[in-house]
Amino acid sequence: MTELPQGWTTRRPTLDDVPAILELVHASDIAAVGEPDYTADEVREDLTTPNTDMARDCLLALDDSGKIVGWSFPGNSTGRDRDMANVYFWPGRGLPALKPLLEMLMVRMTERAAELGHPVYEVRSGAIPGETELIQALTDAGFVFLKQFARMQMSLDGFSPIAPEPPAGITVRPVRHDDEAEMRAFHTVIEDAFVDSDHLAIPFDGWLDQVTKPGVPFDEWFVAEADGRIVGALQSSDGGEDTDEGWVKHLATLRAYRKRGVGEALLRRAFATYAANGRPKAGLGVDLANPTDAASLYFKVGMDALYRANIYRTTVEAAVEAPA
């Protein structure tokens, strides 16, 4: 096991650490992509997401002055046999924390595999192509390149708050979030649309628990209807107080209704609503290996790739005995 420098320590985080963790992540973002790309809400979500226990899964590294210079945490909200190994370190000064945090997190992954009942457990991790030290650490830990994601964004400056009319036969409207049957239909469209990708399905009840939180911008969620049924869904999430970016978390169209302008109509309605709500930008992440070639739609509506991120993966075997 790689050791931390003399005088450096580790401890478990609490929610009181969110500002200091965000400062660390922003330093990493600026070094990697030139600007901050993370919010305080996202830090809180990563610390409290389902199947993550701050007291067992997350770790902070502190240098000899007591400053937080490293943070590691997993991410497996579904409980399925795939996890994310996330490690941030302060560029330069926090580099000595990188390998120790990654090694400890990977040991924890074997325990999580056992706890969740998976004999073999896939672990993924992400890195910006220029993050050579992180990529080398992942490679040394047995990770191999899998694919790329793109972080898309566009300015909404001057964007009309009135969306263009959708194609004939398609109606776009806000979701009725207090109607359980409609929310079930919304969730079904997302799950069905992503069945041909490596999206991990999540049951309706678990999904609903995740999305029904204070502050969820349901006025920015939309459905597309055709032939008397919901055939498309756009789920937004709040960009947070740090950026106030309108964020497209999921955009889904049933296979039989693709190539009919459903996805574009949903996007344009969402962008118009973001603009009406005073949001300065719209953003999303897209799997560049998605078989539907979703990225081409995002470029078509005026988005650009802010940056690309590599995804790496490896597998671990479950610990012989899960820790007590």
Backbone hydrogen bonds, N-H to C=O, Kabsch-Sander energy under -0.5 kcal/mol:
donor,donor_aa,acceptor,acceptor_aa,energy
8,W,5,P,-2.1
9,T,62,L,-2.1
11,R,60,L,-1.7
17,D,14,T,-1.8
18,V,15,L,-1.4
21,I,17,D,-2.8
22,L,18,V,-2.8
23,E,19,P,-1.9
24,L,20,A,-1.8
25,V,21,I,-2.7
26,H,22,L,-2.8
27,A,23,E,-1.9
28,S,24,L,-1.9
29,D,25,V,-3.0
30,I,26,H,-2.7
31,A,27,A,-1.8
32,A,28,S,-2.0
33,V,29,D,-3.7
34,G,29,D,-0.8
34,G,30,I,-1.0
35,E,29,D,-0.6
43,V,39,T,-1.8
44,R,40,A,-2.4
45,E,41,D,-2.5
46,D,42,E,-2.5
47,L,43,V,-1.8
48,T,44,R,-1.3
49,T,45,E,-1.1
52,T,49,T,-1.6
54,M,52,T,-0.6
56,R,53,D,-2.1
57,D,53,D,-3.7
58,C,53,D,-0.7
59,L,72,S,-2.2
60,L,11,R,-2.9
61,A,70,G,-2.3
62,L,9,T,-3.1
63,D,67,K,-2.3
66,G,63,D,-2.2
69,V,61,A,-2.8
69,V,67,K,-0.6
70,G,61,A,-1.3
71,W,88,Y,-2.5
72,S,59,L,-2.5
73,F,86,N,-2.1
75,G,84,M,-0.6
79,G,76,N,-0.6
83,D,122,E,-2.5
85,A,124,R,-3.6
86,N,73,F,-2.2
86,N,84,M,-0.7
87,V,85,A,-0.5
88,Y,71,W,-3.0
90,W,69,V,-2.6
93,R,91,P,-1.9
94,G,90,W,-2.6
95,L,92,G,-1.3
97,A,94,G,-2.2
98,L,94,G,-0.5
98,L,95,L,-1.8
99,K,95,L,-0.5
101,L,97,A,-2.3
102,L,98,L,-2.4
103,E,99,K,-2.8
104,M,100,P,-2.3
105,L,101,L,-2.3
106,M,102,L,-2.3
107,V,103,E,-1.7
108,R,104,M,-2.0
109,M,105,L,-1.7
110,T,106,M,-1.2
111,E,107,V,-1.3
112,R,108,R,-2.8
113,A,109,M,-2.4
114,A,110,T,-1.5
115,E,111,E,-2.6
116,L,112,R,-2.4
117,G,113,A,-0.5
117,G,114,A,-0.9
118,H,113,A,-3.1
121,Y,316,V,-2.9
122,E,81,D,-2.3
123,V,314,T,-2.9
124,R,83,D,-2.7
125,S,312,Y,-2.1
127,A,310,N,-2.1
131,E,128,I,-2.9
132,T,130,G,-2.1
135,I,131,E,-2.5
136,Q,132,T,-2.5
137,A,133,E,-2.1
138,L,134,L,-2.5
139,T,135,I,-2.6
140,D,136,Q,-2.7
141,A,137,A,-1.3
142,G,139,T,-1.7
143,F,138,L,-2.6
144,V,313,R,-2.4
146,L,311,I,-3.3
147,K,311,I,-1.2
149,F,309,A,-2.7
150,A,286,V,-2.5
151,R,307,Y,-3.0
152,M,150,A,-0.8
152,M,284,L,-2.7
153,Q,304,D,-2.3
154,M,282,A,-2.1
156,L,280,P,-2.9
159,F,156,L,-2.3
163,A,161,P,-0.6
170,I,167,P,-2.1
171,T,225,E,-2.3
173,R,223,V,-2.1
175,V,221,W,-1.7
177,H,175,V,-1.3
179,D,176,R,-1.9
180,E,178,D,-0.7
183,M,179,D,-2.5
184,R,180,E,-2.4
185,A,181,A,-2.0
186,F,182,E,-2.7
187,H,183,M,-2.5
188,T,184,R,-2.4
189,V,185,A,-2.1
190,I,186,F,-1.7
191,E,187,H,-2.5
192,D,188,T,-3.0
193,A,189,V,-2.6
194,F,190,I,-1.5
195,V,192,D,-1.1
197,S,194,F,-1.8
199,H,194,F,-0.6
201,A,199,H,-0.7
207,W,203,P,-2.5
208,L,204,F,-3.1
209,D,205,D,-2.1
210,Q,206,G,-1.5
211,V,207,W,-2.0
212,T,208,L,-2.1
213,K,211,V,-1.7
216,V,213,K,-1.8
218,F,216,V,-2.1
220,E,217,P,-2.5
221,W,218,F,-1.7
222,F,234,L,-2.1
223,V,173,R,-2.8
224,A,232,G,-2.3
225,E,171,T,-3.2
226,A,229,R,-2.3
229,R,226,A,-1.6
231,V,224,A,-3.0
231,V,229,R,-0.6
232,G,224,A,-1.5
233,A,252,A,-2.6
234,L,222,F,-2.7
235,Q,250,H,-2.6
236,S,234,L,-0.5
237,S,247,W,-2.2
239,G,245,E,-1.0
243,T,240,G,-0.7
244,D,240,G,-2.8
246,G,281,K,-2.9
247,W,237,S,-1.3
247,W,245,E,-0.5
248,V,246,G,-0.5
248,V,283,G,-2.7
249,K,235,Q,-2.1
249,K,247,W,-1.0
250,H,235,Q,-1.8
252,A,233,A,-2.7
254,L,231,V,-2.8
257,Y,254,L,-2.0
258,R,255,R,-1.5
260,R,257,Y,-0.7
265,A,261,G,-2.0
266,L,262,V,-2.2
267,L,263,G,-2.4
268,R,264,E,-2.8
269,R,265,A,-1.9
270,A,266,L,-2.4
271,F,267,L,-3.0
272,A,268,R,-2.1
273,T,269,R,-2.0
274,Y,270,A,-2.9
275,A,271,F,-2.5
276,A,272,A,-2.3
277,N,273,T,-2.0
278,G,275,A,-1.6
279,R,274,Y,-2.7
282,A,154,M,-2.3
283,G,246,G,-2.7
284,L,152,M,-1.8
285,G,248,V,-0.5
286,V,150,A,-2.3
288,L,148,Q,-2.1
288,L,286,V,-0.7
290,N,287,D,-1.9
293,D,290,N,-2.1
296,S,293,D,-1.2
297,L,293,D,-0.6
297,L,294,A,-1.0
298,Y,294,A,-1.4
299,F,295,A,-2.3
300,K,296,S,-1.9
301,V,297,L,-1.9
302,G,299,F,-1.4
303,M,298,Y,-2.4
304,D,153,Q,-2.5
306,L,151,R,-3.0
306,L,304,D,-0.8
307,Y,151,R,-1.1
309,A,149,F,-2.7
310,N,127,A,-3.0
311,I,147,K,-3.1
312,Y,125,S,-3.2
313,R,144,V,-2.4
314,T,123,V,-2.3
316,V,121,Y,-2.5
318,A,119,P,-2.5
319,A,110,T,-2.6
